[in-house]
C-alpha cells in the first residue's frame, strides 16, 4: 500500500502567498528595503560635510565620489545618500494624513448621510476636478513651505478626496450587512460601528491606497521643489533636480550626473511602491487569490 498524498493546507501565510504569486512584488519589496536602508542607514556610513569646492566642479567619478561632483564641487553620492530621508518621511506622513482623513470622512459620509454627506461630497468633487499640481501651486503661493509637517499637510489636502469617495461607496454597501444592523440595534455607538465593524473589513483596500498615496506625495514633492515653491534647506533629491536643471544640466554633459542620479532614485522608489501596491491588490483580492 502506498502512503496517501499529503493534504494540501487550505490557507497559506501572507508572505508565502506574496513570494509564490508575485515575483515582481517580491522584487519591489527588496528594492524598497534597499532604498530605505540607503536613506536611513547610509548616512551613518557616508559622514562628513559636503562643502562647496570650486576646484572639484564637475569632477569625474572617483573612489571618494563614485558619482562625481556637481556644479558646486559637492559630492553627488553624498547628496544621494543624505537626500532620501526627508523625501520619504514627508511622503509617508502625507500619505498617512491623507489616508486617515479620507477614510474618516468617507465613512462619516456613508454612515451619517444627509447634508453632511452632500457637503463633503461636493468638497471632494471640487478638489478632484482641479489638477493636483495647479492646486498645490496655488496653495503653496499662500503658505510659506519651510516646515516638513506643513508640506505633508499640503500634500495630504490634494490626496484625500478620491479615497474618501471610494470608502463612502464601500461603506454604503457594508452598512446594510447583518452584523452592522445588529450593532446598530444594540446601540453600540457610531465609533464602535465604524472602527470595529466597518473599517476592519476594508483594511486591505486602505493599505493599498496608502501605498499609492505615498507615490503621489513623492510626485507632489518633486514638483514643488522643481518649481521652487518649497523654501526648506538641506539635501533632498527634489532640490538636486531643481538645482541641476537651473544650472543647465540638460545642456551640459559634464553636469548630467547631478540630474540623472536623483531622477533615477525617484523612479526606482516609485517603481518599488507601484510593484508593492499591485502585488498587495493581487493578494487581498479574493477573486485573484489562489489558496
N, C-alpha and C positions, 0 to 999 in steps of 0.2 A: 504494500500500500504506500502510496506517495503522500507526502505531507500536504495538507491543504494550503492553497495560496494565501499569502499574508493578507490580512484585512486592511484595506486602504483606509486611512483615517478620514473622517468626514470633514474635518477642519484642519487648516494649517496655520502656522504662526504668521503674523503680518510680514515679518522680514523674509520668511521663506517664500511667500507668495510674491513679494516685491522682487526678490532676486530671480526667481524662476520665470516670472511672466514679463519682467521689464528689464531687459539688458541695458537699454538706453537709460532707463530710470536709475539703475544702479550706477551707471557711468555718471549721471547727473549728480547723484549723491556724493560720489567720490570727488567729482570736480568742485562741488560746492564746499565740501570739507577742506579741500586743498586751498581754496580761496580764503576760507575763514582762518585757516592756520596761517596763511601768508599775512593776512590783515591784522590778526590779533597776537600771534606768536612771533611772527617775523620781525617786528620792531625790536624785540629783545636781543636779536642776533645781529641786526643791522643798526648799530648805535652811532652816536656822534652827532655833529651838527653839519648839516648840508649847506654850507655857506656859499655865497657867490664868489666865484674865482674867474676873473677875466682871462687868465692865462689858459683856462680849460674850456673856453666857449666852443661848443660843437666838437668837443674832443671825441676821439674814436673810442669804441669799447675796449676795455682793458680788464685786468684782474680786479682792480679796485672798483671799477664801474663797468659791470657787464653789458650795460645798455648805452654806455657813453654819457655825454654831458649835453645839457640843453643850452638855450640862448644866454643863460646867465652863468654858465660854467658850473651848474649844480648836477649832482649825480642823479640820473633818471631812475636807476634801480632803487635808490634810496626813497625817491618820491613814490614809486610804485608800491613799495613795501609799507610805507607810512601813510599812504593816501587812501587806503581802502577802509580803514576802521570807521572814520566819521561817516562815509557814504553808506556803509552797511548799517550802522547804528541808527542814523536818521531814517533810512528806508524801513527798517524793522519797526521803529517807533511809529512812523506814519502809517504803515500797514496795520499795526495793532490798533491805533486810534480809529482808522477808517473802518476796520472790521467790527470793533466794538460799537461804534456809533451806527453803522449800517445795520448790524444785527438787532441792536436795541430798538432803533426807530422802526425797522421793518416789522418786528414782532409786535410793537405797540400799535402800528397802523392796522395790522390784521386783527388783533385782539380787542382793541377799543372801538375802531370804526368811527363813523360819524364825521364831524368837522375836523377832528384831529387827523384822521386818515386822509381826508381830502386835501387839507393844508399841506401835510408833509409830502403827499404825492405830487402836488403842484410844485413845491420847492425842489424836490428831487428831479422832476422832469425838466425844470428850468435849468438846473445846473448841468444835467446831461446834455441839454441842447447846445450849450456853449462849449466850444472846443476847449479841452483842458489847458493847452498851452496858452491860449488867449486869457482864460480865466486866471491862471497862475500869474501871467504878466500883469494883469490889471490889479490883482490883489497885492502883488509884490511892489507895485508903484505906490501904494498907500501905507505899506508896512516896511520898516527897516529890518531886513532879514540878517541880523547879526547874532542870532541865537539858534542853536540846533533844535531846541524844542519848538520854537516859533516856526522854523522851517518845516518841521514834521507836521505841525498843526495845519499849516497852509497846504501841504501836500494831501493831508487827510481830507480837507474840505472838498477837494475835487474828486475824491475816490469813493466816498460812502454811498452816493445815490443809487448806483447800479446794484450794489449788493442789497441795499435796503428794499428795493422794489422786488428783487428776486426772493428775498426772505419773506416778504409780505405775501407773495403768491403761494409760497410753500406752506407758510403757517396757516393761511386760509384753508388749505386742504387738511392740514393736521388737526386743526381745532374742532373739526367735525368728527374726529375719531372717538371711539367709545371711552378710552381712558381719559381723554381730556374732558369729555362730558361728565364722567364720573367725578373727576377732581373739582369741576365747577359745581356739581350738585352737593359735594361735600364741603363746599365753601372753603377751599384750601388757600384761596387768595391768588391774586394775579401774579405775584413774584414766584410762587410755587409752580403755577401752571407754566409760566414762561421758562424758568430755569431748571425745573425738574421734569416736566412732561414734554414740552415742545422742542426747545433748543437742543437737548442731548440727541435727538433724532436727526439733527441737521449738522452735527459737528464735523462730519467728513466734508460736507459742502463748504462749511465755513473755513476749514483748514485749507482747502484748495484755493478759495478766494483770497485767503491771507497771502498765500504764495504769489498769486497774480497781482495782488495789491502792492506787494513789495517790489515786484518787477516794474510796475507803473511808477512807484516812488523813485526808483533809480532813474528812469527816463526823465521824470519831472525835475529831479535834482540837477542832472546833467544839463537839461535845457535852461534852467535858471542860472546855473554857473556860466554856461556858454554865453548867455545874453547879458551877463554882468549884473544881474539883479540881486545877487547874494553878496553881502559885504563881510562875510566871515573870512578870517585869515587862517593860515595854516596850509598843510599839504592835503590835497584832495585830487582824485582822478578828474573830477569835473573842472577844477581850477587848472590842472595841467593842460587839458584840452583847450580851455579858453585862452590861456597864455600862449600856447604854441600856435594856435590859429591867429591870434592877434599879432604875433611876431612873424607871420608869413611862412609858417611851416609847410603849407601846401605848395609853395613855390620854391622852397629851398630844400634840396635833398639832404643837406647836412643836418638840418633840424627835424627831419621827418620822424625820427625815432621818438622824439618828445611828444609827437601827436599819435603815432601808431600804438605805442605801448599802453597808454591809458585807455584808448579805444578798444584795444584787444582785451584788456582786463574786464571792461564793462560788458563787452559782447560775451565773454566767457561766463560772467556772472548771470546775465540774462538767460543765456542758453541753459545753464545749470538749473536755474529756477523754473524755466519752462519745462524742462525734462522731468523735474521732480513733480510739478503740478499735474502734468499729463499722466504720469505714472500713478499718482495718488487717485486721480479720477478713474483710471482703469481698474484699480484695486477696489475702491469703495463702491463702484457701480455694480450692483448685483447682476445686471444683465451682461456685463463684460467679465465678471469674475468667475473663474472656474475652480471649484473646490475639489 
